[in-house]
Amino acid sequence: MPPHFQGNFTADFPALWSDPATPQRERKRMARLLIEDVTINKSDHIHLHVRFRGGQTTSLAIPIPLRSWQIHQTPPDTLALLDRLLDDHTDAQTAQALNASGHRTGTKQAFTPRIVLHLRRSNGLASHHERLRARGLLTITELAKQLGVHPSTIKTWQKAGLLESHQANDKNIRLFDPPTPGDNRYIKHQGTPLRERLPTSTSTRSAV
């Protein structure tokens, strides 16, 4: 035993163990002098059953160490916020909002559209486009067919403010709110400027 190990070994054990001058190999030797054997069982925790040379026993339960991929997982509160943001934001807009609020990935990176894409796919989260479709929003082709007009007319009405559209993804694909049945703004009127079209009294949707 090293020269600085003086006095009663048992009484001095805590001090000797925590002494920075005690080499690691000596700590292992000290443990072998005290411990007869150790039984290890693994379930939801690691269970250690220690038998000392004097016959005494003790049991310990310690958490199972996280794996590398678990250590670097994105925090649950960040994932929950990402999920909420996708209701009204594209991947790029969601990444921008997360960074602005100080959130980071599990590897301490700033968010990018690609990272948002990876996280929502790996966690089974619907995209903003999918959420808008689930709410009943229509593509330009579907809306044109429903109103009996050409898609170019839909674009014209949308620019004039007669139709409300929403950016569905970062490729500028837009989806449209379904029109209110009976709203005569969506009927071609010869000689009536688009800006003068008003909803009928039966319409439940206000002009955009």
C-alpha positions as CSV (number, residue, x, y, z in Angstrom):
1,M,0.0,0.0,0.0
2,P,1.4,3.5,-0.8
3,P,3.3,5.4,1.9
4,H,0.5,8.0,2.4
5,F,-1.9,5.1,3.5
6,Q,-1.3,5.4,7.3
7,G,-3.4,4.7,10.3
8,N,-6.4,2.4,10.5
9,F,-7.3,1.3,6.9
10,T,-11.0,0.8,7.6
11,A,-11.4,4.1,9.4
12,D,-9.4,6.0,6.8
13,F,-11.1,4.3,3.8
14,P,-13.3,7.3,2.7
15,A,-10.4,9.7,2.9
16,L,-8.1,7.4,1.1
17,W,-10.6,6.7,-1.6
18,S,-11.3,10.4,-2.3
19,D,-7.7,11.4,-2.0
20,P,-6.6,12.8,-5.4
21,A,-3.1,11.3,-4.7
22,T,-4.6,7.7,-4.6
23,P,-3.9,6.0,-7.9
24,Q,-6.8,4.2,-9.6
25,R,-5.0,0.9,-9.4
26,E,-4.9,1.3,-5.6
27,R,-8.6,2.0,-5.5
28,K,-9.2,-1.3,-7.3
29,R,-6.9,-3.0,-4.7
30,M,-8.8,-1.4,-1.8
31,A,-12.1,-2.7,-3.3
32,R,-10.7,-6.2,-3.6
33,L,-9.6,-6.1,0.0
34,L,-13.1,-5.3,1.2
35,I,-15.4,-7.1,-1.3
36,E,-15.8,-10.9,-1.6
37,D,-18.0,-10.9,-4.7
38,V,-20.6,-8.9,-6.7
39,T,-23.7,-10.3,-8.4
40,I,-25.2,-8.2,-11.2
41,N,-28.7,-8.6,-12.6
42,K,-30.2,-6.4,-15.3
43,S,-33.9,-5.6,-15.7
44,D,-35.4,-2.1,-15.7
45,H,-32.3,-1.1,-13.6
46,I,-28.9,-2.7,-13.0
47,H,-29.2,-4.5,-9.6
48,L,-25.9,-5.0,-7.7
49,H,-25.7,-7.5,-4.8
50,V,-22.4,-7.0,-2.9
51,R,-21.0,-9.4,-0.4
52,F,-18.2,-8.1,1.8
53,R,-15.4,-10.3,3.3
54,G,-16.8,-9.9,6.8
55,G,-20.0,-11.5,5.6
56,Q,-22.2,-8.4,5.4
57,T,-24.2,-7.7,2.2
58,T,-25.8,-4.8,0.5
59,S,-27.8,-4.2,-2.6
60,L,-27.9,-1.3,-5.0
61,A,-30.0,-0.4,-8.0
62,I,-28.7,2.0,-10.5
63,P,-30.2,3.3,-13.8
64,I,-29.2,1.7,-17.0
65,P,-26.9,4.1,-18.9
66,L,-28.4,5.7,-21.9
67,R,-27.2,4.7,-25.3
68,S,-25.5,7.2,-27.5
69,W,-28.6,7.8,-29.7
70,Q,-30.7,8.3,-26.6
71,I,-28.3,10.9,-25.2
72,H,-28.6,12.9,-28.4
73,Q,-32.4,12.7,-28.8
74,T,-34.2,16.0,-29.4
75,P,-35.8,17.0,-26.0
76,P,-39.5,16.0,-25.7
77,D,-40.7,19.6,-25.1
78,T,-38.9,20.7,-28.4
79,L,-40.6,17.9,-30.3
80,A,-44.0,18.8,-28.8
81,L,-43.5,22.5,-29.9
82,L,-42.4,21.3,-33.4
83,D,-45.6,19.2,-33.7
84,R,-47.7,22.3,-32.7
85,L,-45.9,24.6,-35.1
86,L,-46.6,22.2,-38.1
87,D,-50.3,23.0,-37.7
88,D,-49.7,26.4,-39.2
89,H,-46.1,26.4,-40.6
90,T,-44.1,24.7,-43.3
91,D,-40.8,22.9,-42.4
92,A,-38.7,26.0,-43.1
93,Q,-41.1,28.2,-41.1
94,T,-41.1,25.7,-38.3
95,A,-37.3,25.6,-38.2
96,Q,-37.1,29.4,-38.1
97,A,-39.7,29.5,-35.2
98,L,-37.8,26.9,-33.2
99,N,-34.5,28.7,-33.6
100,A,-36.1,32.1,-32.7
101,S,-37.4,30.6,-29.4
102,G,-34.0,29.2,-28.4
103,H,-34.7,25.5,-29.1
104,R,-31.9,23.2,-30.4
105,T,-31.6,19.6,-31.5
106,G,-30.3,16.8,-29.3
107,T,-26.9,17.5,-30.8
108,K,-27.1,21.2,-30.0
109,Q,-27.6,22.2,-33.6
110,A,-29.8,25.0,-34.9
111,F,-32.8,23.7,-36.8
112,T,-33.0,23.5,-40.6
113,P,-35.8,22.4,-42.9
114,R,-34.0,19.1,-43.5
115,I,-33.8,18.5,-39.7
116,V,-37.5,19.2,-39.3
117,L,-38.3,16.9,-42.1
118,H,-36.2,14.1,-40.5
119,L,-37.7,14.6,-37.1
120,R,-41.3,14.6,-38.2
121,R,-40.8,11.5,-40.3
122,S,-38.9,9.6,-37.6
123,N,-41.6,10.6,-35.1
124,G,-44.6,9.9,-37.3
125,L,-45.7,13.6,-37.4
126,A,-47.9,14.8,-40.3
127,S,-46.5,17.6,-42.6
128,H,-48.2,21.0,-42.8
129,H,-49.5,20.0,-46.2
130,E,-51.1,16.8,-44.8
131,R,-52.7,18.7,-41.9
132,L,-54.3,21.2,-44.3
133,R,-55.6,18.4,-46.4
134,A,-57.0,16.7,-43.3
135,R,-58.9,20.0,-42.6
136,G,-60.6,19.8,-46.0
137,L,-58.5,22.3,-48.0
138,L,-58.5,21.8,-51.7
139,T,-55.9,21.8,-54.5
140,I,-56.2,24.4,-57.2
141,T,-57.4,21.6,-59.6
142,E,-60.0,20.3,-57.2
143,L,-61.3,23.8,-56.5
144,A,-61.5,24.7,-60.3
145,K,-63.4,21.5,-60.9
146,Q,-65.8,22.2,-58.0
147,L,-66.5,25.7,-59.3
148,G,-66.5,24.8,-63.0
149,V,-63.8,27.1,-64.0
150,H,-60.2,26.9,-65.4
151,P,-57.4,26.8,-62.8
152,S,-56.1,30.1,-64.2
153,T,-59.4,31.7,-63.1
154,I,-58.8,30.4,-59.6
155,K,-55.4,32.1,-59.6
156,T,-57.0,35.3,-60.8
157,W,-59.7,35.1,-58.1
158,Q,-57.1,34.3,-55.5
159,K,-55.0,37.4,-56.4
160,A,-58.1,39.5,-56.3
161,G,-58.8,38.3,-52.7
162,L,-62.0,36.4,-53.6
163,L,-60.4,33.1,-52.5
164,E,-58.2,32.4,-49.4
165,S,-55.2,30.2,-49.9
166,H,-52.6,28.8,-47.6
167,Q,-48.9,28.0,-48.2
168,A,-48.8,24.2,-47.9
169,N,-45.0,23.6,-48.2
170,D,-41.7,25.2,-49.0
171,K,-42.2,24.7,-52.7
172,N,-45.0,27.4,-52.7
173,I,-47.8,24.8,-53.3
174,R,-51.0,26.5,-52.0
175,L,-54.2,24.9,-50.8
176,F,-57.6,26.6,-50.8
177,D,-60.4,26.9,-48.4
178,P,-63.6,25.3,-49.8
179,P,-66.0,27.9,-51.1
180,T,-69.3,28.6,-49.4
181,P,-72.2,27.1,-51.2
182,G,-74.4,29.7,-52.9
183,D,-71.7,32.4,-52.9
184,N,-72.2,34.2,-56.2
185,R,-68.8,35.8,-56.2
186,Y,-67.5,32.6,-57.8
187,I,-69.8,32.9,-60.8
188,K,-68.4,34.7,-63.9
189,H,-70.0,38.1,-64.1
190,Q,-69.6,40.0,-67.4
191,G,-68.6,43.6,-66.8
192,T,-68.5,43.3,-62.9
193,P,-65.0,44.1,-61.6
194,L,-63.6,41.5,-59.2
195,R,-63.0,44.1,-56.5
196,E,-66.8,45.0,-56.5
197,R,-68.0,41.4,-55.9
198,L,-69.5,41.0,-52.4
199,P,-70.7,37.9,-50.7
200,T,-74.4,37.1,-50.9
201,S,-76.6,37.4,-47.9
202,T,-76.7,33.5,-47.7
203,S,-72.9,33.3,-47.4
204,T,-71.5,32.4,-44.0
205,R,-67.9,33.2,-45.0
206,S,-66.7,36.8,-45.1
207,A,-64.8,38.2,-48.0
208,V,-61.1,37.9,-47.8
